[in-house]
Amino acid sequence: MTEETTKPREPGRARALLSTADFKLLRRALESHAKATEDREELAKINALHHRLGTYS
């Protein structure tokens, strides 16, 4: 065996899964859903996710 075949491979660079436009669309969908829900726990989760998505766009 050569040294090249026993060397562990480095993982490749990760590619973005979502674009900035995707984050904006998801935020708008969450806003719409938040207006339609009356469950306070779900609304809190929606608001937290909405805020986290905003940090990426």
Backbone as ProteinMPNN parsed JSONL, in Angstrom:
{"seq_chain_A": "MTEETTKPREPGRARALLSTADFKLLRRALESHAKATEDREELAKINALHHRLGTYS", "coords_chain_A": {"N_chain_A": [[0.834, -1.196, 0.0], [0.463, 2.207, -0.764], [1.536, 5.347, 0.603], [-0.256, 7.318, -0.068], [-2.773, 6.082, -0.383], [-3.405, 5.302, 2.189], [-3.729, 7.545, 3.648], [-6.005, 9.593, 5.414], [-8.906, 11.036, 3.906], [-9.616, 14.456, 3.419], [-12.58, 16.193, 4.18], [-14.651, 17.704, 1.664], [-15.355, 21.152, 0.868], [-18.241, 22.512, 2.334], [-21.324, 23.085, 0.68], [-23.653, 25.745, 0.229], [-26.92, 25.265, 1.356], [-29.298, 26.642, 1.209], [-30.411, 29.628, -0.405], [-30.106, 33.24, -0.118], [-32.489, 34.326, -1.013], [-34.179, 32.181, -0.529], [-34.271, 32.169, 2.276], [-35.607, 34.58, 2.734], [-38.111, 33.993, 1.597], [-38.92, 31.863, 3.251], [-39.117, 33.25, 5.675], [-41.273, 34.983, 5.106], [-43.31, 33.083, 4.756], [-43.415, 32.034, 7.334], [-44.271, 34.312, 8.721], [-46.875, 34.557, 7.708], [-47.989, 32.156, 8.623], [-47.751, 32.559, 11.37], [-49.634, 34.532, 11.811], [-51.932, 33.087, 11.473], [-52.054, 31.198, 13.479], [-53.12, 30.279, 16.78], [-52.003, 29.109, 18.885], [-50.017, 29.59, 21.58], [-47.513, 28.498, 22.316], [-46.586, 27.391, 19.911], [-46.488, 29.725, 18.416], [-44.452, 31.104, 19.726], [-42.284, 29.476, 19.049], [-42.313, 29.781, 16.281], [-41.756, 32.52, 16.075], [-39.149, 32.566, 17.147], [-37.756, 31.009, 15.259], [-38.198, 32.563, 12.993], [-36.751, 34.826, 13.683], [-34.139, 33.716, 13.832], [-33.766, 32.947, 11.162], [-33.64, 35.422, 10.019], [-31.115, 36.298, 10.629], [-29.529, 35.246, 8.713], [-30.103, 36.325, 6.298]], "CA_chain_A": [[0.0, 0.0, 0.0], [1.228, 3.45, -0.788], [1.154, 6.323, 1.629], [-1.398, 8.086, -0.571], [-4.029, 5.365, -0.176], [-3.679, 5.132, 3.62], [-3.973, 8.867, 4.216], [-7.442, 9.917, 5.457], [-9.302, 12.117, 2.993], [-10.219, 15.638, 4.016], [-13.899, 16.46, 3.581], [-14.722, 18.86, 0.776], [-16.017, 22.34, 1.399], [-19.702, 22.407, 2.32], [-22.016, 24.041, -0.187], [-24.85, 26.336, 0.825], [-28.132, 24.519, 1.081], [-30.352, 27.613, 0.906], [-29.95, 30.948, -0.841], [-30.678, 34.378, 0.598], [-33.889, 34.427, -1.442], [-34.908, 31.123, 0.177], [-34.5, 32.617, 3.652], [-36.655, 35.607, 2.691], [-39.361, 33.305, 1.333], [-39.27, 31.14, 4.481], [-39.558, 34.241, 6.682], [-42.631, 35.423, 4.736], [-44.216, 31.971, 5.042], [-43.566, 31.983, 8.793], [-45.107, 35.45, 9.103], [-48.251, 34.203, 7.371], [-48.409, 31.093, 9.544], [-47.864, 33.146, 12.709], [-50.906, 35.259, 11.872], [-53.038, 32.131, 11.447], [-52.049, 30.29, 14.63], [-53.513, 30.842, 18.074], [-51.252, 28.353, 19.887], [-48.945, 30.469, 22.066], [-46.232, 27.782, 22.261], [-46.172, 27.324, 18.508], [-46.166, 31.085, 18.005], [-43.125, 31.408, 20.27], [-41.31, 28.745, 18.229], [-42.309, 30.435, 14.964], [-41.05, 33.797, 16.226], [-37.728, 32.293, 17.336], [-37.227, 30.573, 13.968], [-38.247, 33.754, 12.13], [-35.613, 35.663, 14.078], [-32.9, 33.04, 13.433], [-33.656, 33.028, 9.706], [-33.297, 36.804, 9.682], [-29.689, 36.526, 10.784], [-28.844, 34.694, 7.553], [-30.425, 37.022, 5.045]], "C_chain_A": [[0.871, 1.248, 0.0], [0.721, 4.379, 0.295], [-0.09, 7.104, 1.229], [-2.731, 7.386, -0.283], [-4.366, 5.187, 1.301], [-3.975, 6.451, 4.309], [-5.477, 9.141, 4.265], [-7.751, 11.097, 4.541], [-9.936, 13.242, 3.786], [-11.588, 15.855, 3.379], [-13.845, 17.709, 2.707], [-15.449, 20.013, 1.452], [-17.531, 22.186, 1.272], [-20.294, 23.476, 1.409], [-23.263, 24.535, 0.522], [-26.077, 25.546, 0.401], [-29.26, 25.445, 0.633], [-29.727, 28.938, 0.484], [-30.586, 32.026, 0.03], [-32.155, 34.537, 0.243], [-34.742, 33.365, -0.748], [-35.237, 31.551, 1.606], [-35.603, 33.667, 3.703], [-38.028, 34.977, 2.488], [-39.834, 32.544, 2.58], [-39.76, 32.098, 5.566], [-40.979, 34.728, 6.383], [-43.658, 34.333, 5.037], [-44.455, 31.857, 6.545], [-44.435, 33.129, 9.297], [-46.58, 35.136, 8.86], [-48.795, 33.151, 8.335], [-48.612, 31.639, 10.957], [-49.19, 33.89, 12.87], [-52.095, 34.306, 11.986], [-53.106, 31.229, 12.683], [-52.447, 31.01, 15.916], [-52.789, 30.133, 19.221], [-50.033, 29.172, 20.312], [-47.576, 29.79, 22.008], [-45.698, 27.716, 20.835], [-45.767, 28.708, 18.012], [-44.784, 31.493, 18.514], [-42.034, 30.72, 19.447], [-41.177, 29.381, 16.848], [-41.513, 31.734, 15.037], [-39.546, 33.595, 16.382], [-37.084, 31.878, 16.017], [-37.172, 31.747, 12.993], [-37.045, 34.642, 12.418], [-34.289, 35.031, 13.631], [-32.707, 33.095, 11.924], [-33.237, 34.423, 9.259], [-31.812, 37.078, 9.794], [-28.891, 36.027, 9.581], [-29.112, 35.473, 6.279], [-29.892, 38.426, 5.035]], "O_chain_A": [[1.889, 1.316, 0.689], [-0.377, 4.211, 0.826], [-0.883, 7.503, 2.082], [-3.718, 8.053, 0.03], [-5.526, 4.939, 1.629], [-4.429, 6.459, 5.453], [-6.164, 8.944, 3.263], [-6.96, 12.032, 4.419], [-10.704, 13.001, 4.718], [-11.734, 15.715, 2.165], [-13.092, 18.645, 2.979], [-16.082, 19.838, 2.494], [-18.037, 21.779, 0.227], [-19.828, 24.615, 1.373], [-23.857, 23.814, 1.324], [-26.24, 25.205, -0.771], [-30.074, 25.081, -0.215], [-28.655, 29.315, 0.957], [-31.491, 31.75, 0.816], [-32.974, 34.849, 1.108], [-35.899, 33.621, -0.415], [-36.346, 31.323, 2.089], [-36.438, 33.651, 4.608], [-38.999, 35.378, 3.13], [-41.017, 32.581, 2.919], [-40.708, 31.791, 6.29], [-41.794, 34.87, 7.295], [-44.753, 34.626, 5.517], [-45.581, 31.609, 6.977], [-45.248, 32.94, 10.203], [-47.429, 35.417, 9.706], [-49.93, 33.253, 8.802], [-49.537, 31.229, 11.657], [-49.79, 33.876, 13.945], [-53.139, 34.67, 12.528], [-54.12, 30.566, 12.904], [-52.149, 32.189, 16.107], [-52.942, 30.507, 20.384], [-49.13, 29.419, 19.513], [-46.581, 30.439, 21.685], [-44.516, 27.954, 20.587], [-44.799, 28.838, 17.263], [-44.032, 32.157, 17.801], [-40.987, 31.31, 19.18], [-40.075, 29.505, 16.313], [-40.693, 32.014, 14.163], [-38.754, 34.353, 15.821], [-35.991, 32.338, 15.689], [-36.2, 31.899, 12.254], [-36.401, 35.146, 11.499], [-33.415, 35.725, 13.111], [-31.582, 33.273, 11.456], [-32.562, 34.583, 8.243], [-31.294, 37.981, 9.138], [-27.711, 36.349, 9.442], [-28.411, 35.292, 5.283], [-30.075, 39.148, 4.055]]}, "name": "protein", "num_of_chains": 1, "seq": "MTEETTKPREPGRARALLSTADFKLLRRALESHAKATEDREELAKINALHHRLGTYS"}
